[in-house]
Amino acid sequence: MRIALVEDNEALANAIAYRLRDRGHSVDVLHDGHEGDVYLSQESADLVVLDINLPGMSGLEVLSGLRARGDGVPVILLTARSETSERVEGLDLGADDYLVKPFDMGELEARIRALSRRKNIDYGARERIGRLEFNRTTRQVSAGGEILDIPRKELATFECLLERRGRLVSKATLTDHVYGIGADVDDKAIEPHISRLRRRLSEHGVTIKAARGLGYMLEVET
């Protein structure tokens, strides 16, 4: 999943991001409410973890703007114990869940999994592309019923290309999706993932086309 984390406590944000990335998710970290609002108005995310008490704009203002734009992305609010009224307001504004600080990382992961399952019911957990099938719930790619062994970063690359199937995806977008926005990684880091993924997919009727200087596109071979 691509998760947007909006949390101004850098130590907590880094701990959450490290744990979720270790579980195979792409995490974009933002430390300011206004920054988070701009990001969410321009980028797509599968889930948002949003602190209520933020500089720039409060988490509730960010959430309100998100829902006003018609964006139904699942949102988990992070709140302090004293913010009971804010939790109620957040749920009324369209938050899907909340966690009270301090919380256990395992509980955050469980709530993310629960919201992911709920979201997958809405648009279908499986997608066919060529002779492949992608299970969004388990994040597995299979061919003829056999699960392909695709490493984590290559799988994240595949997910990003699949979400934008038929469109060119820039190296920068792919790098942000795989490593997270702001990661100290050159765009060229995505090239070996593309190369290995292309070899894995080509025998199953799926190809990755490159457009020099523009990016990559996932296509079904005809």
C-alpha positions as CSV (number, residue, x, y, z in Angstrom):
1,M,0.0,0.0,0.0
2,R,1.0,3.6,-0.5
3,I,0.4,5.3,2.9
4,A,0.5,9.0,3.6
5,L,1.7,9.7,7.2
6,V,1.0,13.3,8.5
7,E,2.7,13.6,11.9
8,D,4.7,16.5,13.2
9,N,6.6,14.5,15.9
10,E,9.6,13.5,13.8
11,A,10.7,10.7,16.1
12,L,7.3,9.1,16.1
13,A,6.8,9.6,12.3
14,N,10.2,8.0,11.6
15,A,9.4,5.0,13.9
16,I,6.0,4.5,12.2
17,A,7.5,4.8,8.7
18,Y,10.3,2.4,9.5
19,R,7.9,-0.2,10.8
20,L,5.4,0.1,7.9
21,R,8.2,0.1,5.2
22,D,9.6,-3.0,6.8
23,R,6.2,-4.6,6.2
24,G,6.4,-3.8,2.5
25,H,4.4,-0.5,2.4
26,S,5.5,2.7,0.7
27,V,5.2,5.6,3.2
28,D,5.3,9.3,2.4
29,V,6.0,11.3,5.6
30,L,4.8,14.9,6.0
31,H,5.3,17.0,9.1
32,D,2.9,19.9,8.6
33,G,-0.8,20.1,8.1
34,H,-0.6,22.5,5.2
35,E,2.0,20.3,3.5
36,G,-0.2,17.3,4.1
37,D,-3.2,19.1,2.6
38,V,-1.3,20.1,-0.5
39,Y,0.1,16.5,-0.9
40,L,-3.3,14.9,-0.5
41,S,-4.9,17.2,-3.1
42,Q,-2.2,16.3,-5.7
43,E,-1.2,12.7,-5.0
44,S,-3.1,9.4,-4.5
45,A,-2.7,7.3,-1.4
46,D,-4.3,4.0,-0.3
47,L,-4.5,5.1,3.3
48,V,-3.8,8.2,5.4
49,V,-2.5,8.2,9.0
50,L,-3.2,11.7,10.2
51,D,-2.3,13.4,13.5
52,I,-5.0,15.8,14.8
53,N,-2.6,18.3,16.4
54,L,-0.5,19.6,13.5
55,P,1.2,23.0,12.7
56,G,0.0,24.9,9.7
57,M,-3.5,23.2,9.6
58,S,-5.0,20.9,12.1
59,G,-5.6,17.3,11.2
60,L,-9.3,17.9,11.3
61,E,-9.0,20.7,8.7
62,V,-6.9,18.4,6.5
63,L,-9.6,15.7,6.9
64,S,-12.4,18.2,6.1
65,G,-10.7,19.3,2.9
66,L,-10.0,15.7,1.9
67,R,-13.7,14.8,2.2
68,A,-14.9,18.0,0.6
69,R,-12.9,17.1,-2.5
70,G,-14.8,13.8,-2.6
71,D,-11.7,11.7,-1.7
72,G,-12.8,8.6,0.2
73,V,-9.3,7.3,1.1
74,P,-9.4,5.6,4.5
75,V,-8.1,7.8,7.3
76,I,-6.8,6.8,10.7
77,L,-6.6,9.7,13.2
78,L,-3.8,9.9,15.8
79,T,-5.0,11.6,18.9
80,A,-4.0,12.5,22.4
81,R,-5.9,11.2,25.4
82,S,-7.4,14.6,26.1
83,E,-8.8,15.0,22.6
84,T,-12.1,13.2,23.1
85,S,-14.3,15.9,21.4
86,E,-11.8,16.1,18.5
87,R,-12.1,12.3,18.0
88,V,-15.9,12.6,17.8
89,E,-15.6,15.5,15.4
90,G,-13.1,13.6,13.3
91,L,-15.4,10.6,13.0
92,D,-18.2,12.9,12.1
93,L,-16.0,14.5,9.4
94,G,-15.4,11.1,7.8
95,A,-12.4,9.5,9.6
96,D,-12.6,5.7,9.5
97,D,-10.7,5.0,12.7
98,Y,-8.5,6.5,15.4
99,L,-5.7,5.5,17.7
100,V,-4.9,7.2,21.0
101,K,-1.2,8.0,21.8
102,P,0.8,6.2,23.0
103,F,-0.2,3.2,21.0
104,D,1.3,-0.2,20.1
105,M,2.7,-0.5,16.5
106,G,1.1,-3.9,16.2
107,E,-2.3,-2.3,16.8
108,L,-1.7,0.3,14.1
109,E,-0.8,-2.4,11.7
110,A,-3.9,-4.4,12.5
111,R,-6.1,-1.4,12.0
112,I,-4.4,-0.7,8.6
113,R,-5.0,-4.3,7.6
114,A,-8.7,-4.0,8.6
115,L,-9.2,-0.8,6.6
116,S,-7.3,-2.3,3.6
117,R,-9.7,-5.3,3.6
118,R,-12.7,-3.0,3.8
119,K,-11.4,-0.9,0.9
120,N,-10.7,-4.0,-1.2
121,I,-14.3,-5.1,-0.9
122,D,-15.3,-1.9,-2.6
123,Y,-13.3,-2.3,-5.8
124,G,-12.5,-6.0,-6.0
125,A,-9.5,-7.7,-4.6
126,R,-8.3,-9.4,-7.8
127,E,-7.3,-7.9,-11.1
128,R,-6.4,-9.6,-14.4
129,I,-3.6,-8.3,-16.6
130,G,-2.5,-10.5,-19.5
131,R,-2.1,-14.0,-18.1
132,L,-1.4,-12.7,-14.7
133,E,-3.7,-12.2,-11.7
134,F,-3.0,-9.6,-8.9
135,N,-4.6,-10.1,-5.5
136,R,-4.7,-6.7,-3.9
137,T,-5.5,-8.2,-0.5
138,T,-2.5,-10.5,-0.2
139,R,-0.3,-8.4,-2.6
140,Q,0.5,-11.6,-4.6
141,V,0.9,-12.0,-8.4
142,S,0.0,-15.4,-9.8
143,A,0.1,-17.1,-13.2
144,G,-2.0,-20.2,-13.8
145,G,-2.7,-20.5,-10.1
146,E,1.0,-20.4,-9.2
147,I,2.2,-17.5,-7.1
148,L,5.3,-15.6,-8.5
149,D,8.2,-14.9,-6.2
150,I,8.5,-11.1,-6.7
151,P,10.7,-9.2,-4.2
152,R,9.1,-6.4,-2.2
153,K,10.5,-3.4,-4.1
154,E,9.7,-4.9,-7.5
155,L,6.2,-5.7,-6.3
156,A,5.7,-2.0,-5.2
157,T,7.0,-1.0,-8.7
158,F,4.4,-3.3,-10.3
159,E,1.6,-1.9,-8.1
160,C,2.5,1.7,-9.1
161,L,2.5,0.8,-12.8
162,L,-0.7,-1.2,-12.5
163,E,-2.5,1.6,-10.8
164,R,-1.6,3.8,-13.8
165,R,-1.9,1.1,-16.5
166,G,-1.9,2.5,-20.0
167,R,-0.2,5.8,-18.8
168,L,3.4,6.8,-18.7
169,V,4.8,6.8,-15.1
170,S,7.9,8.9,-14.4
171,K,10.9,7.6,-12.6
172,A,10.3,10.2,-9.9
173,T,6.8,8.9,-9.3
174,L,8.0,5.3,-9.2
175,T,10.8,6.2,-6.8
176,D,8.5,8.1,-4.5
177,H,6.1,5.1,-4.5
178,V,8.8,2.5,-3.8
179,Y,11.0,4.5,-1.4
180,G,8.7,7.3,-0.1
181,I,8.7,11.0,-0.8
182,G,11.8,12.7,0.4
183,A,13.9,9.6,0.5
184,D,17.5,10.2,-0.3
185,V,17.4,8.0,-3.4
186,D,18.3,8.9,-6.9
187,D,15.7,8.3,-9.6
188,K,18.1,5.9,-11.3
189,A,17.6,3.5,-8.3
190,I,14.3,2.4,-9.9
191,E,16.0,1.1,-13.1
192,P,17.2,-2.3,-11.8
193,H,13.8,-3.0,-10.3
194,I,12.2,-2.2,-13.7
195,S,14.7,-4.4,-15.5
196,R,14.2,-7.4,-13.2
197,L,10.4,-6.9,-13.2
198,R,10.3,-6.8,-17.0
199,R,12.0,-10.1,-17.2
200,R,9.6,-11.7,-14.7
201,L,6.5,-10.4,-16.5
202,S,7.4,-10.8,-20.2
203,E,6.8,-14.6,-20.3
204,H,3.2,-14.0,-19.0
205,G,2.1,-11.6,-21.7
206,V,2.9,-8.3,-19.9
207,T,5.5,-5.9,-20.9
208,I,7.0,-2.6,-19.5
209,K,7.6,-0.1,-22.2
210,A,10.1,2.7,-21.7
211,A,9.9,6.2,-23.2
212,R,13.3,7.9,-22.9
213,G,13.1,10.9,-20.6
214,L,9.4,10.3,-19.8
215,G,9.0,7.1,-17.9
216,Y,7.5,3.6,-18.1
217,M,4.2,2.1,-19.1
218,L,2.6,-1.3,-18.3
219,E,1.0,-2.9,-21.3
220,V,-0.5,-6.3,-22.3
221,E,1.3,-7.8,-25.3
222,T,-1.0,-8.5,-28.3
